[in-house]
Amino acid sequence: MMPPMNVTVVLFDIDGTLLDMRGAGRAAFVRALESVFGWRDDIRYINFSGNTDLNVLQRIMEHHGRSLTDEDCRRFFAQFPLELACAAREAELILYPGVRALLESLTLDASVVLGLVTGNIESCARIKLQQFDLHHHFVLGAFGDEHADRNDIARLAMQRVEKSLRPGQKVSAVFLVGDTPFDIAAAKSIGATAIAVATGKFTTAALLAAGADVALADLSDTAGVKALLKRA
């Protein structure tokens, strides 16, 4: 069977969009900071919503009067996933309405490529998705240890999409699904349609005001979301 020539790319954020780790990510960051640097820091000054792990680590290092080095990154991002795996076992995690059904339906569509644009480092993204057996739906992505800026992460994801295409294939439409204004900005940076969901900290009104092309309460209407993708 020949692969479809026109490909629709749907890129997803993770936290606040697909699932809620119920504070496990922040707890893991705190534990990793103490394990690697010996700092007891509750990092209450950090807002994780729409942020990236690399940017968070840079801000924390600045708070402690240090410049972030490659060795700091290597050590911290090796320890962080170990702490996250432990924290996830202790938390009551939430999968948002409609997520599983939507991803399963899109995965069955040969003309759709599913990817990630997330502030998580790749190993932590996988841990989070594995909590609900969602990791196998995504064939590519770009992550929060590769760039501190989410727009750059989105651009990297699209570079990987282009490299993954088979001869004769072309991208006909790109969507980015997220829950914050940062996701909307990332969508605009790659010319994607921004589908925002109000499952995070922002209302549909706030997301529309931030420039979302579409704002949904959640992803529970599988047929409705797929219809949005087909209209592009």
Order of alpha helices (4+ residues) and beta strands (2+ residues): beta-beta-alpha-alpha-alpha-beta-alpha-beta-alpha-beta-alpha-beta-alpha-beta-alpha-beta-alpha
